[in-house]
Amino acid sequence: MDDTHDHDEQPAADAESGGAESADDADERLEFSDAVRIETTPEALWETISDPATLTECVPGAESIERVSERRYTVDITRGVSHLTVSLDGEAEFVEMNPPDSVVTSANAFDSKTGSDFDILAAMEIQPTDDGWARLAYTAEVTISGGVATMSNRVLKPIVNRDINTYFANVKSDVEDA
C-alpha cells in the first residue's frame, strides 16, 4: 500500500457544506484536504515549498513563478480543464507564515480566453513525524467564476484534485531525490 497520502483526512463532502450550490450561483467552490508523508525535515520541506524555481517545476502547468517579495509571487500557468485550455496569470501571497511549521496562501489568477477567475485559499502545516520525517497536511478552497464555472463540479473537482496530487507528488520526489 502506498503510504504517500494519509487518507483519514478526506475532502469535504457536499453534505458538510450544505449541499450543491444552486444553478443560479455564478461561482463554483471546491474544497480539498489531505496529508503527505515526506522523507525530509520540516526545514528542508519549507525551503522547497517556498522556492520559486522549485515551485515552477512542481506546480502542474507552471510556466513561471517569480518571487516579487518575501511573501508575494506572480504566476503564469497553462492547464487543460476538460475540453478547454486555460492560461492563468495571477498572484499568490503568503498571508500567514510561520516557517517551517505552516503557511496560508491566498492566490488569484485570471484566464482572459474564458473570462474565468480562480481564487484559492490554501493552508499547509508541516509537522515532524515519529520517525523523524515530515508530514505535510493541507486544505484548499478553490472558487471559480466565469466561463470555467459553468462546468459541473463532477468535471472540475477530479481535474483540480489530480493537479493537487501531482503537485504534492512532485514536491515529495524533488525533496526525497535531493
Residue pairs with C-beta under 8 A, 6 or more apart in sequence:
3 37
4 36
4 37
4 168
4 169
4 172
5 34
5 35
5 36
5 165
5 168
6 34
6 35
6 36
6 37
6 135
6 137
7 34
9 33
9 34
9 35
9 137
10 33
10 34
11 31
11 32
11 33
11 34
11 157
11 161
12 31
12 32
12 33
14 20
14 153
17 29
17 31
20 153
21 27
21 28
21 29
26 145
26 149
27 143
27 144
27 145
27 149
28 143
28 144
28 145
28 148
28 149
28 151
28 153
28 156
29 141
29 142
29 143
29 144
30 141
30 142
30 143
30 144
30 153
30 156
30 157
30 160
31 139
31 140
31 141
31 142
32 138
32 139
32 140
32 141
32 142
32 160
32 161
32 164
33 137
33 138
33 139
33 140
34 137
34 138
34 164
34 165
34 168
35 135
35 136
35 137
35 138
36 135
36 136
36 138
36 168
36 171
36 172
37 129
37 133
37 134
37 135
37 136
38 45
38 133
38 134
38 135
38 136
38 171
38 172
38 175
38 176
39 133
39 134
39 175
39 176
40 48
40 133
40 134
40 175
40 176
40 178
41 128
41 132
41 133
41 134
42 100
42 101
42 126
42 127
42 128
42 134
43 100
44 134
44 175
44 178
45 100
45 126
45 134
45 136
45 171
45 175
46 99
46 100
46 126
48 54
48 58
48 171
48 174
48 175
49 55
49 103
49 124
49 136
49 171
50 94
50 99
50 103
52 65
52 66
52 67
52 73
54 171
54 174
55 62
55 65
55 73
56 62
56 63
56 64
56 65
57 170
57 174
58 167
58 170
58 171
58 174
59 65
59 75
59 77
59 167
59 170
60 77
60 79
60 163
60 166
60 167
60 170
61 77
61 78
61 79
61 163
62 75
62 76
62 77
63 76
63 77
63 78
64 74
64 75
64 76
65 73
65 74
65 75
65 76
65 92
66 73
66 74
67 73
68 74
68 91
70 94
71 93
71 94
71 95
71 97
72 91
72 92
72 93
72 94
73 91
73 92
73 93
74 89
74 90
74 91
74 92
75 88
75 89
75 90
75 91
75 92
75 107
75 109
76 87
76 88
76 89
77 87
77 88
77 109
78 85
78 86
78 87
78 88
79 85
79 86
79 88
79 163
80 86
80 159
81 148
81 151
81 156
81 159
82 151
82 155
82 156
82 159
84 113
84 114
84 147
84 148
85 113
86 111
86 113
86 114
86 116
86 148
87 111
87 112
87 113
88 109
88 110
88 111
88 118
89 109
89 110
90 107
90 108
90 109
90 110
90 118
91 107
91 108
91 109
92 105
92 106
92 107
92 120
93 105
93 106
93 107
94 103
94 104
94 105
95 104
95 105
95 106
96 102
96 103
96 104
97 103
97 104
100 126
101 125
101 126
101 127
102 123
102 124
102 125
102 126
103 123
103 124
104 121
104 122
104 123
105 120
105 121
105 122
105 123
105 124
106 119
106 120
106 121
107 118
107 119
107 120
107 122
108 117
108 118
108 119
108 120
109 117
109 118
109 120
110 116
110 117
110 118
111 118
111 146
111 147
111 148
114 146
114 147
114 148
115 146
115 147
116 144
116 145
116 146
116 147
116 148
116 149
117 143
117 144
117 145
117 146
118 142
118 143
118 144
118 148
119 142
119 143
119 144
119 145
120 140
120 141
120 142
120 143
121 140
121 141
122 138
122 139
122 140
122 141
123 138
123 139
123 140
124 136
124 137
124 138
125 136
125 137
125 138
126 134
126 135
126 136
127 134
127 135
127 137
128 134
128 135
129 135
136 168
136 171
138 164
138 168
140 164
142 160
144 156
148 156
